[in-house]
């Protein structure tokens, strides 16, 4: 379980994972969402935000997740 971290702290933990995934998967999964669990650095890919968050919560029910979109100009979609 992730302690109460600020949005900036979560981003700092998850961004390196996202950068690696963007380099590895970006071309094949363009505009897909990637949800990252900051402690384990496990990630979940999907196109439907509700479905992907449900899968992440099923595996890590008490975690906080950070979500990015795999694109050329990535943005944080939301904090879950």
Buried (B, 14 or more C-beta within 10 A) or exposed (E): EBEEBEEEBBBEBBBEBBEEBBEEBBEEBEEBBBBBBBEEEBBBBBEEBEEBBEBBBEEBEEBBBBBBBBEEEBEBBEEB
